[in-house]
């Protein structure tokens, strides 16, 4: 498995370890609970999986031409590993109310499936060729998608750790 996605799997497994469905559902007013954060991440993985599936079906890149704005945004998020706070989730990745048990049992396997799909795309089109657009940041290569998911996932892992602290649930 790709090292970025393997690390993300470990971090997610660790941060949700030992949380009950009630703890996964606890949140501050007007903020997402851990289950909603996990669902958001899960939806980004399944959305990316669908996109890569379309790339494989087409047997070609589906990426738009890269703009200077895309390059700058990708450099900040993927290059520097910085995920700006306070951005609103695209509607396709907004939580819809999946049961906490479902999302916690399916999120880690979804990353394995995503890694397999990305590996197949990289084998056909190359790991550095822009293949698929991120809905906000623009065209990404397979390598950039892997790093994006790590940076994005770690951003949300920190949020879940803060929720654990507020609930006084020690991290594993």
C-alpha positions as CSV (number, residue, x, y, z in Angstrom):
1,X,0.0,0.0,0.0
2,X,1.1,3.6,-0.7
3,X,2.8,5.0,2.4
4,X,0.6,8.1,2.5
5,X,-2.6,6.0,2.5
6,X,-1.1,3.4,4.9
7,X,-0.3,6.2,7.4
8,X,-3.8,7.6,7.0
9,X,-5.3,4.2,7.7
10,X,-3.2,3.9,10.9
11,X,-4.2,7.4,12.0
12,X,-7.9,6.9,11.4
13,X,-7.9,3.5,13.1
14,X,-6.1,4.9,16.1
15,X,-8.3,8.0,16.5
16,X,-11.6,6.1,16.4
17,X,-10.3,3.2,18.6
18,X,-12.5,2.7,21.6
19,X,-15.1,5.3,20.8
20,X,-18.7,4.2,21.4
21,X,-21.5,5.2,19.0
22,X,-22.6,7.8,21.6
23,X,-19.1,9.3,21.7
24,X,-18.9,9.3,17.9
25,X,-22.1,11.3,17.9
26,X,-21.2,13.9,20.5
27,X,-20.4,17.4,19.2
28,X,-20.2,21.1,20.1
29,X,-23.1,23.3,18.9
30,X,-22.9,24.0,15.1
31,X,-19.9,21.6,14.6
32,X,-19.6,18.1,13.2
33,X,-19.4,15.1,15.5
34,X,-16.7,12.5,14.9
35,X,-19.1,10.3,13.0
36,X,-19.9,13.2,10.6
37,X,-16.2,13.9,10.1
38,X,-15.6,10.3,9.3
39,X,-18.6,10.2,7.0
40,X,-17.2,13.3,5.2
41,X,-13.9,11.6,4.8
42,X,-15.6,8.3,3.6
43,X,-17.6,10.3,1.0
44,X,-14.4,11.9,-0.3
45,X,-12.8,8.4,-0.6
46,X,-15.8,6.9,-2.4
47,X,-16.1,10.0,-4.6
48,X,-12.5,9.8,-5.6
49,X,-12.9,6.1,-6.2
50,X,-15.8,6.8,-8.6
51,X,-13.6,9.3,-10.4
52,X,-10.7,7.0,-10.8
53,X,-13.1,4.3,-12.0
54,X,-14.2,6.7,-14.8
55,X,-10.6,7.3,-15.6
56,X,-9.9,3.6,-16.0
57,X,-13.1,3.1,-18.1
58,X,-12.0,5.9,-20.4
59,X,-8.4,4.7,-20.4
60,X,-7.3,8.3,-20.4
61,X,-6.9,11.3,-18.2
62,X,-10.1,13.2,-17.4
63,X,-8.2,16.2,-15.9
64,X,-8.8,19.7,-17.0
65,X,-6.0,21.9,-18.1
66,X,-4.0,23.2,-15.1
67,X,-4.2,26.9,-14.3
68,X,-1.7,29.0,-12.2
69,X,-4.4,29.2,-9.5
70,X,-4.5,25.3,-9.5
71,X,-0.8,25.1,-9.2
72,X,-0.7,27.5,-6.3
73,X,-3.5,25.8,-4.4
74,X,-2.0,22.3,-5.0
75,X,1.4,23.6,-3.8
76,X,-0.1,24.8,-0.5
77,X,-2.2,21.7,0.2
78,X,-0.1,18.9,-1.4
79,X,3.3,20.5,-1.5
80,X,3.4,22.1,1.9
81,X,0.9,19.7,3.5
82,X,-1.3,22.6,4.8
83,X,-5.1,22.3,4.8
84,X,-6.7,25.7,5.4
85,X,-9.3,25.7,8.1
86,X,-12.8,27.0,7.8
87,X,-13.6,25.9,4.2
88,X,-17.1,24.6,3.6
89,X,-17.3,21.0,2.3
90,X,-18.6,20.5,-1.2
91,X,-22.2,19.2,-1.1
92,X,-21.2,15.9,-2.4
93,X,-18.9,15.3,0.6
94,X,-21.3,16.7,3.3
95,X,-22.4,14.2,5.9
96,X,-25.8,12.6,5.2
97,X,-26.4,10.7,8.4
98,X,-24.7,7.4,8.0
99,X,-24.8,5.3,11.2
100,X,-21.6,5.6,13.2
101,X,-21.1,1.8,13.2
102,X,-21.3,1.7,9.4
103,X,-18.9,4.5,8.7
104,X,-16.3,3.2,11.3
105,X,-16.4,-0.3,9.8
106,X,-16.1,0.9,6.2
107,X,-13.7,3.8,6.2
108,X,-10.4,1.9,6.6
109,X,-11.3,-0.7,3.9
110,X,-12.4,2.1,1.6
111,X,-8.8,3.4,1.7
112,X,-7.5,0.0,0.6
113,X,-9.9,-0.1,-2.3
114,X,-8.9,3.5,-3.2
115,X,-5.3,2.6,-3.1
116,X,-5.8,-0.4,-5.4
117,X,-7.7,1.8,-7.9
118,X,-5.0,4.5,-7.8
119,X,-2.3,1.9,-8.3
120,X,-4.1,0.6,-11.4
121,X,-4.5,4.2,-12.8
122,X,-0.8,4.9,-12.1
123,X,0.1,1.7,-14.0
124,X,-1.9,2.8,-17.0
125,X,-1.3,6.6,-17.1
126,X,1.6,7.2,-14.8
127,X,1.7,8.4,-11.2
128,X,2.6,12.0,-12.1
129,X,0.2,12.6,-14.9
130,X,-2.8,14.8,-14.0
131,X,-5.7,12.3,-14.2
132,X,-8.7,13.7,-12.3
133,X,-9.9,17.1,-11.0
134,X,-10.4,17.8,-7.4
135,X,-13.7,19.8,-7.1
136,X,-11.9,22.8,-5.6
137,X,-8.2,22.5,-6.2
138,X,-8.3,21.3,-9.8
139,X,-6.3,18.6,-11.6
140,X,-4.3,16.1,-9.6
141,X,-2.0,13.2,-10.5
142,X,-2.3,9.9,-8.7
143,X,0.6,10.9,-6.4
144,X,-1.1,14.3,-5.6
145,X,-4.4,12.5,-4.8
146,X,-2.7,10.2,-2.4
147,X,-0.9,13.1,-0.6
148,X,-4.1,15.2,-0.7
149,X,-6.1,12.5,1.1
150,X,-3.4,12.2,3.7
151,X,-3.3,16.0,4.4
152,X,-7.0,16.3,4.4
153,X,-7.5,13.2,6.6
154,X,-4.9,14.3,9.1
155,X,-6.6,17.7,9.3
156,X,-9.8,15.9,10.3
157,X,-8.0,13.4,12.6
158,X,-6.9,16.5,14.6
159,X,-10.5,17.5,14.9
160,X,-11.5,14.1,16.2
161,X,-8.6,14.2,18.7
162,X,-9.9,17.5,20.0
163,X,-13.4,16.0,20.4
164,X,-11.9,13.1,22.4
165,X,-10.1,15.6,24.6
166,X,-13.4,17.6,25.2
167,X,-15.2,14.3,26.1
168,X,-12.2,13.3,28.3
169,X,-11.7,10.1,26.3
170,X,-8.0,9.3,26.2
171,X,-6.3,8.6,22.9
172,X,-5.0,5.2,22.2
